[in-house]
Amino acid sequence: MRELQREHQVSPLTVQRVVRELAAEGLVTVRPGNGTFVAAAPARGRPTDLAWQHAALGGHTPPDASRNLALLEAPNAETVRMSGGYLDQTLIPERALAAAMARAMRRTGVWGRPPIEGLASLRQWFARQIGGFDPAEVLVTSGGQSALSMAIRALTRPGDAVVLETPTYPGFMSIARSHGLEIHPVPADEHGLRTDLLENVLRARTARLVVVQPLYANPTGSVLAQDRRRELFDLARRHSLFVLEDDYARDLTIDGPPPPTLASADTGGHVVHVRSVTKSIAPSVRLAALAARGPALARLRAAKTLDDFFVSGPVQEAAVDFLSSPAYPRHRREVARELGRRRDGLLTALRARLPECAVENVPRGGMHLWVRLPEGVDDNEVAARALSAGVMVAAGSAWFPAERDRPHLRLTYGETPLPQLVEGVRRLASVL
Ligand SMILES: Cc1ncc(COP(=O)(O)O)c(C=O)c1O
């Protein structure tokens, strides 16, 4: 160790860190009291012929996760990122989270087994946020995607029909398709789901589940209008429907306050609610809540134990600590201010450089702009060319379960500071 410090002019801490990394890679073994030794070469060779797997897996259509994967793609450092769905590092409250995690780690028993349903204090926090739900009706899950997947699978059987808004979050489509559900798209406009068209669909077909984003929908930013909320409840009652409410962006409100959750107005047990905090705190805080009542809650609880038993205790402890501290409202205010600045700056840049593109709905929250391209332009081609020109944007086609109407791009301002967004628009304009 001393020789390495001398040779490389580094501190003992650095050498220790390097040794720990080498040990993690399996290149050295540390024998306490004895020293650190070069590890023996692994005995097993890597398998070379995996062709048998093709035959064994057969010809079923594999789950299509390509749209989700595209959203999680990371561009190189020179590319301006205007696609994605989380806050960038400058907006993640790292210091407050580190302090909350450190406090959580000091708690006795933190590495033990938390309740399947989640920590009581976290369920209480979520229940208060959702409104009208008892903590006993809340399950803590590992992020929104997992909650949505669990709920869609638990509330339907393969072959059932599910209604999705169009356009909508591609994650819903991937889950529905992989579970063998038939998707009925119902258009959504700037006031959310077109309940008049939903009624037509329900008259013609039996559906079991409607998936909606009533607040700052991804991608359009729309908020479900009051009269449509009432109509949705009415349809749910008449057709015995479950309504899955994905409340993914409540904490990303820019021009507040947001309307209450759909779930808080539900008296019939129709709404199953998902509230994620990954978008507003940090993507790696893999936490969300799933709220439901009656037999649906029992099924969701059972589904949860099939998938992952329970969510990591230290993450739950740290999250409750952070969410119930003054750091959280402070963080939300900062995020709202910065997202507002970015949204407005991006709009200004678009109007100046790309007047042929239209933003029909300026969202009051969330982190995306839904930008209409001129008629006849191919959104996929624009996105591909934009990437070559150094800006990553999302082609709108991916948000449509079936045919898209007009070509759009989804531009995300949550992951990128304003000067880079302006540069991104310049690059996009050169492509268009
Ligand atoms: C509308 C919507 N719902 C849910 C999710 C899932 O996010 P998470 O699993 O991080 O909560 C996303 C992620 O992009 C999303 O855009």
The ligand as an SDF file (V2000), in Angstrom:
LIG
                    3D

 16 16  0  0  0  0  0  0  0  0999 V2000
  -46.4980    9.2630  -17.2540 C   0  0  0  0  0  0  0  0  0  0  0  0
  -45.5230    8.4140  -16.5450 C   0  0  0  0  0  0  0  0  0  0  0  0
  -45.9420    7.5700  -15.6100 N   0  0  0  0  0  0  0  0  0  0  0  0
  -45.0880    6.7680  -14.9400 C   0  0  0  0  0  0  0  0  0  0  0  0
  -43.7440    6.7710  -15.2040 C   0  0  0  0  0  0  0  0  0  0  0  0
  -42.8530    5.8540  -14.4210 C   0  0  0  0  0  0  0  0  0  0  0  0
  -41.8640    6.5230  -13.7090 O   0  0  0  0  0  0  0  0  0  0  0  0
  -41.2170    5.9590  -12.3550 P   0  0  0  0  0  0  0  0  0  0  0  0
  -41.2080    4.4680  -12.4510 O   0  0  0  0  0  0  0  0  0  0  0  0
  -39.8540    6.5310  -12.2940 O   0  0  0  0  0  0  0  0  0  0  0  0
  -42.1020    6.4260  -11.2220 O   0  0  0  0  0  0  0  0  0  0  0  0
  -43.2480    7.6280  -16.1880 C   0  0  0  0  0  0  0  0  0  0  0  0
  -41.8120    7.6450  -16.5070 C   0  0  0  0  0  0  0  0  0  0  0  0
  -41.3480    8.2300  -17.4390 O   0  0  0  0  0  0  0  0  0  0  0  0
  -44.1590    8.4770  -16.8660 C   0  0  0  0  0  0  0  0  0  0  0  0
  -43.7360    9.3370  -17.7870 O   0  0  0  0  0  0  0  0  0  0  0  0
  1  2  1  0
  2  3  1  0
  2 15  2  0
  3  4  2  0
  4  5  1  0
  5  6  1  0
  5 12  2  0
  6  7  1  0
  7  8  1  0
  8  9  2  0
  8 10  1  0
  8 11  1  0
 12 13  1  0
 12 15  1  0
 13 14  2  0
 15 16  1  0
M  END
$$$$
